[in-house]
Amino acid sequence: QHCGQHLDPAFKFDQSTTARWLSCPECPGQACEHDRCAYNQAYQEGSSIHGYRFRDFVSLGEADDFNPPDAAVMGCHTEETKLFV
């Protein structure tokens, strides 16, 4: 898959006990692929991203802040092109 270099390691979906892909009925009017909510974003200079939406719990801030986790919908890029790579 074509994803560039990033500061943090990639999210390991299969290692989360709470992550789940959003199904197509959960994103009416949006793209649906392989029974998942999909997203695509293209930019004028030719860069683009593609991926799937999922729901999981996240804690913001530093680990030693002990912030409580909140449910969030996020995107998992499966392809990045041009300026993203």
C-alpha positions in Angstrom: 0.0 0.0 0.0 1.2 3.5 -0.7 1.5 5.4 2.5 4.3 7.7 3.2 6.6 8.2 6.2 5.0 9.5 9.3 6.2 10.6 12.8 4.2 7.9 14.6 3.8 4.3 13.8 0.7 3.1 11.9 -2.4 2.3 14.0 -2.7 -1.5 14.3 -6.4 -2.0 14.0 -6.3 -5.7 14.9 -4.6 -4.9 18.2 -7.5 -2.8 19.4 -10.2 -4.6 21.3 -12.7 -1.7 20.8 -12.1 -0.6 17.2 -14.7 -1.4 14.6 -15.2 -0.5 10.9 -18.2 1.7 10.2 -20.7 -0.2 8.0 -22.4 1.4 5.0 -25.7 2.1 6.8 -23.7 4.2 9.3 -22.6 6.6 6.6 -25.6 7.3 4.4 -24.8 9.4 1.3 -21.1 8.6 1.6 -18.9 6.2 -0.4 -19.3 2.5 0.5 -16.7 -0.1 -0.5 -16.3 -3.7 0.8 -19.2 -3.1 3.2 -17.3 -0.2 4.9 -17.7 3.5 4.9 -15.0 4.8 2.5 -13.5 8.2 1.9 -11.5 9.8 -0.9 -10.0 13.3 -1.0 -8.2 14.7 -4.0 -6.4 18.0 -4.2 -5.8 20.4 -7.1 -2.1 19.6 -7.4 -2.8 15.9 -7.7 -2.3 14.5 -4.2 -5.0 12.2 -2.8 -5.9 10.0 0.1 -8.2 7.0 0.3 -9.3 5.0 3.3 -12.1 3.6 5.5 -13.8 5.1 8.5 -13.8 3.4 11.9 -14.8 4.0 15.5 -12.6 3.5 18.5 -11.8 5.2 21.8 -8.9 7.7 22.0 -7.3 9.6 24.9 -5.8 13.0 24.0 -2.7 14.4 25.6 0.3 12.7 27.1 0.0 9.3 28.6 0.8 10.5 32.1 -2.1 13.0 31.9 -4.5 10.0 32.4 -7.2 11.6 30.3 -10.3 9.5 30.0 -10.9 7.9 26.6 -13.7 9.2 24.3 -15.4 7.5 21.4 -14.4 9.0 18.1 -14.8 8.3 14.4 -11.5 8.3 12.5 -10.1 7.4 9.1 -7.6 4.7 8.3 -5.7 5.7 5.1 -5.1 2.8 2.8 -3.5 4.9 0.0 -1.7 8.3 -0.1 -0.2 9.8 -3.3 2.1 12.7 -4.3 2.7 15.2 -1.4 1.5 12.7 1.2 4.1 10.1 0.3 
